[in-house]
């Protein structure tokens, strides 16, 4: 059973007292910023950007923005140095100047390119639908429709079915996600960045975050944002405004550490090769 803000604050305090350093993974849409009608309209407020920049300068906190967006897209939305960026639900990572792409996902790029092209041909003429080609994954957004009509859902599933051995479908908030059929999620990506003895936290609002919560397990600080009937997270927050409150608390609790001179996660990403192995420790 997950609990709320007071218990989360106590957990942050006890973690700082015990381990001192924190790897903090933050989802973007619905977590740092509210969900909007189209992904292109999401904006990071200046006050929040300044808060993230301040945390990024600390040597005892390492920030990672962990998003379903492509790596290029999420870097453009946040636009800060000194952070790690995890895109496509963990399939691509940039940290400390090094780039990593999951080799299994890289091998499926041709399938995703073909599928994205066909989805755009079939769905883009329909008002209220948006096909987002993210190279390693594909999103079909129907937020402007409200609900996806059953005939369109059946058409979508029929188009994806020939590729079902290579891809899987997950449901998010007014979005259908096509992802590689790999045993890999946001939690695995954070573990790849983790340094020895660092505490790990993941804050998110959607089903792909739930996968990450499960991967990280009871030893991590997992926080579900927004209302949901059931969650694997240990803690809950109501919305992005409470996530900002959490960031204030992290900065205050970890304020005794030195300012950062280099990325705290550099040792977790030693190579640019897509064949790098996860640094589970």
C-alpha positions as CSV (number, residue, x, y, z in Angstrom):
1,X,0.0,0.0,0.0
2,X,1.4,3.4,-1.0
3,X,1.4,6.4,1.3
4,X,1.6,10.2,0.9
5,X,3.7,13.3,1.4
6,X,4.7,13.1,5.1
7,X,5.9,9.5,4.8
8,X,7.8,10.3,1.6
9,X,9.5,13.3,3.3
10,X,10.6,11.1,6.2
11,X,11.9,8.5,3.7
12,X,14.0,11.2,1.9
13,X,15.4,12.4,5.2
14,X,16.3,8.9,6.4
15,X,17.9,8.1,3.0
16,X,20.1,11.2,3.1
17,X,21.2,10.4,6.7
18,X,22.0,6.8,5.7
19,X,23.4,6.9,2.2
20,X,23.9,10.6,1.5
21,X,23.7,10.4,-2.4
22,X,20.6,10.0,-4.6
23,X,20.0,9.1,-8.2
24,X,16.6,10.7,-8.9
25,X,14.6,9.7,-12.0
26,X,11.8,12.0,-13.1
27,X,9.2,11.4,-15.8
28,X,8.3,14.4,-17.8
29,X,4.6,14.5,-19.1
30,X,2.2,14.3,-16.2
31,X,5.0,14.4,-13.6
32,X,7.2,17.5,-14.1
33,X,4.6,19.2,-16.3
34,X,0.8,18.7,-16.8
35,X,-0.4,16.6,-19.7
36,X,-1.6,18.8,-22.6
37,X,-3.6,18.1,-25.7
38,X,-0.6,17.6,-27.9
39,X,3.0,16.5,-26.8
40,X,4.5,19.4,-28.8
41,X,2.7,21.9,-26.5
42,X,4.3,20.8,-23.2
43,X,6.5,23.4,-21.7
44,X,8.8,23.3,-18.6
45,X,8.1,26.4,-16.5
46,X,11.2,28.6,-15.8
47,X,10.8,28.2,-12.0
48,X,10.9,24.4,-12.3
49,X,13.8,24.6,-14.8
50,X,15.8,26.7,-12.3
51,X,15.0,24.2,-9.6
52,X,16.3,21.3,-11.7
53,X,19.4,23.3,-12.7
54,X,20.2,23.9,-9.0
55,X,19.9,20.2,-8.2
56,X,22.0,19.3,-11.2
57,X,24.9,21.3,-9.7
58,X,24.9,19.2,-6.6
59,X,27.5,16.5,-6.3
60,X,25.3,14.3,-4.0
61,X,22.2,14.3,-6.3
62,X,22.2,12.9,-9.9
63,X,19.2,13.8,-11.9
64,X,17.8,11.8,-14.8
65,X,14.7,12.8,-16.8
66,X,13.1,9.4,-17.8
67,X,10.6,9.8,-20.5
68,X,8.7,7.9,-23.2
69,X,9.6,10.7,-25.6
70,X,12.6,10.2,-27.9
71,X,16.0,11.2,-26.5
72,X,16.2,14.2,-28.9
73,X,12.7,15.4,-28.0
74,X,13.1,15.2,-24.2
75,X,16.5,16.9,-24.3
76,X,15.0,19.7,-26.3
77,X,12.1,20.1,-23.8
78,X,14.3,20.2,-20.7
79,X,17.4,21.9,-22.2
80,X,19.7,21.6,-19.2
81,X,23.3,20.4,-19.0
82,X,24.5,18.2,-16.1
83,X,21.5,15.8,-16.2
84,X,21.2,12.4,-17.6
85,X,18.4,11.9,-20.2
86,X,16.6,8.6,-20.7
87,X,14.3,8.4,-23.8
88,X,11.9,5.9,-25.3
89,X,11.0,4.3,-22.0
90,X,14.6,3.5,-21.2
91,X,15.8,2.3,-24.6
92,X,18.2,5.2,-25.1
93,X,20.4,7.0,-22.6
94,X,22.7,10.0,-22.7
95,X,24.8,10.7,-19.6
96,X,28.1,12.3,-19.0
97,X,28.7,12.7,-22.7
98,X,28.2,9.0,-23.5
99,X,25.3,7.6,-25.6
100,X,23.8,4.1,-25.2
101,X,21.0,2.5,-27.2
102,X,19.6,-0.9,-26.4
103,X,21.0,-3.2,-29.0
104,X,17.7,-5.2,-29.2
105,X,15.8,-2.0,-30.0
106,X,18.4,-0.9,-32.6
107,X,17.9,-4.1,-34.5
108,X,14.2,-3.4,-34.9
109,X,14.4,0.1,-36.3
110,X,13.5,-1.1,-39.8
111,X,10.2,-2.7,-38.5
112,X,9.3,0.5,-36.6
113,X,10.1,2.7,-39.6
114,X,7.8,0.6,-41.8
115,X,5.0,0.4,-39.2
116,X,5.2,4.2,-38.5
117,X,4.8,5.0,-42.1
118,X,1.8,2.8,-42.5
119,X,0.1,4.1,-39.3
120,X,0.6,7.7,-40.5
121,X,-1.0,6.7,-43.8
122,X,-4.0,5.1,-42.2
123,X,-4.6,7.4,-39.1
124,X,-3.3,10.9,-39.8
125,X,-6.1,11.9,-42.1
126,X,-8.5,11.4,-39.1
127,X,-9.0,14.4,-36.9
128,X,-7.9,14.1,-33.3
129,X,-5.3,11.4,-33.9
130,X,-1.5,11.9,-33.7
131,X,1.1,9.3,-34.7
132,X,4.5,10.0,-33.0
133,X,7.4,8.2,-34.7
134,X,10.2,8.0,-32.1
135,X,12.4,5.7,-34.1
136,X,12.6,3.0,-31.4
137,X,8.9,3.2,-30.4
138,X,5.7,4.6,-31.8
139,X,2.9,6.4,-30.0
140,X,-0.7,6.8,-31.2
141,X,-2.2,9.8,-29.3
142,X,-5.9,10.2,-29.2
143,X,-6.2,12.7,-26.3
144,X,-8.1,15.2,-28.6
145,X,-10.7,12.5,-29.4
146,X,-11.5,11.8,-25.7
147,X,-11.9,8.1,-26.4
148,X,-10.6,5.9,-29.2
149,X,-13.6,4.4,-31.1
150,X,-13.7,0.6,-31.1
151,X,-13.4,0.3,-34.9
152,X,-10.2,2.4,-34.9
153,X,-8.8,0.3,-32.0
154,X,-9.5,-2.9,-34.0
155,X,-7.8,-1.4,-37.0
156,X,-4.8,-0.4,-35.0
157,X,-4.5,-3.9,-33.4
158,X,-4.9,-5.6,-36.9
159,X,-2.0,-3.5,-38.3
160,X,0.3,-4.3,-35.4
161,X,-0.6,-8.0,-35.2
162,X,1.9,-9.2,-38.0
163,X,4.7,-7.8,-35.9
164,X,3.6,-9.2,-32.5
165,X,6.7,-11.4,-32.1
166,X,8.9,-8.3,-32.2
167,X,6.7,-5.6,-30.6
168,X,4.3,-5.2,-27.8
169,X,1.5,-2.7,-27.1
170,X,1.1,-0.8,-23.8
171,X,-1.7,1.6,-22.8
172,X,-1.1,5.0,-21.3
173,X,-3.1,8.1,-20.7
174,X,-5.0,8.6,-24.0
175,X,-2.1,6.9,-25.9
176,X,-1.2,3.5,-27.3
177,X,2.5,2.7,-27.3
178,X,4.2,0.3,-29.6
179,X,7.5,-0.8,-28.1
180,X,10.1,-3.6,-28.7
181,X,9.2,-6.9,-27.0
182,X,12.2,-6.6,-24.7
183,X,12.6,-7.3,-21.0
184,X,13.7,-3.6,-20.4
185,X,12.0,-0.6,-18.9
186,X,12.7,2.7,-17.1
187,X,13.8,1.0,-14.0
188,X,16.5,-1.0,-15.9
189,X,17.7,2.2,-17.4
190,X,18.1,3.9,-14.0
191,X,19.9,0.8,-12.7
192,X,22.3,1.2,-15.6
193,X,23.2,4.7,-14.4
194,X,23.4,3.8,-10.7
195,X,26.7,4.2,-8.9
196,X,27.6,1.9,-6.0
197,X,25.7,2.7,-2.7
198,X,23.6,5.4,-4.3
199,X,19.9,5.4,-3.4
200,X,17.5,5.3,-6.4
201,X,14.2,7.1,-6.8
202,X,11.7,7.0,-9.7
203,X,8.8,9.4,-9.9
204,X,6.1,8.9,-12.6
205,X,2.5,9.0,-13.5
206,X,1.8,6.2,-16.1
207,X,1.8,2.5,-16.8
208,X,5.4,2.4,-18.2
209,X,6.5,4.0,-14.9
210,X,4.7,1.2,-13.1
211,X,6.9,-1.3,-14.9
212,X,9.9,0.7,-13.6
213,X,8.6,0.6,-10.1
214,X,8.3,-3.1,-10.3
215,X,11.9,-3.5,-11.6
216,X,13.4,-1.3,-8.9
217,X,11.5,-3.0,-6.2
218,X,11.2,-2.3,-2.5
219,X,14.7,-1.0,-2.1
220,X,14.0,2.1,-4.2
221,X,12.0,5.2,-3.5
222,X,9.1,4.9,-6.0
223,X,6.5,7.6,-6.3
224,X,3.2,7.5,-8.4
225,X,1.9,10.8,-9.4
226,X,-1.9,11.4,-9.8
227,X,-4.9,9.2,-9.1
228,X,-4.9,5.5,-9.9
229,X,-6.7,2.5,-8.5
230,X,-3.6,0.4,-7.9
231,X,0.2,1.1,-8.0
232,X,3.4,-0.7,-7.3
233,X,4.9,2.5,-6.0
234,X,5.6,3.0,-2.3
235,X,4.4,6.6,-2.2
236,X,1.9,8.8,-4.0
237,X,1.7,12.5,-4.9
238,X,-1.3,14.3,-6.3
239,X,0.3,16.1,-9.3
240,X,3.2,18.1,-10.8
241,X,2.7,20.7,-8.1
242,X,3.6,18.1,-5.4
243,X,6.6,16.9,-7.5
244,X,7.9,20.5,-7.4
245,X,7.4,20.4,-3.6
246,X,9.4,17.1,-3.5
247,X,12.2,18.7,-5.5
248,X,12.4,21.5,-3.0
249,X,12.6,19.0,-0.2
250,X,15.4,17.0,-2.0
251,X,17.4,20.2,-2.5
252,X,17.0,21.2,1.2
253,X,17.7,17.7,2.6
254,X,20.8,17.1,0.5
255,X,22.0,20.7,0.8
256,X,25.0,19.8,2.9
257,X,26.8,18.2,-0.1
258,X,29.3,20.0,-2.3
259,X,28.5,21.6,-5.6
260,X,29.0,19.4,-8.6
261,X,32.1,19.8,-10.8
262,X,31.1,16.9,-13.2
263,X,28.2,14.6,-13.8
264,X,27.6,12.3,-10.9
265,X,26.5,9.5,-13.2
266,X,29.6,9.5,-15.5
267,X,30.9,6.3,-14.1
268,X,27.7,4.6,-15.0
269,X,28.1,5.4,-18.7
270,X,31.7,4.7,-19.7
271,X,31.2,4.1,-23.4
272,X,29.3,5.2,-26.4
273,X,28.8,1.7,-27.7
274,X,25.3,0.4,-28.0
275,X,26.7,-2.9,-26.7
276,X,27.4,-1.6,-23.2
277,X,26.0,-3.8,-20.5
278,X,23.8,-2.6,-17.7
279,X,25.8,-1.6,-14.7
280,X,23.8,-3.4,-12.0
281,X,25.4,-3.2,-8.7
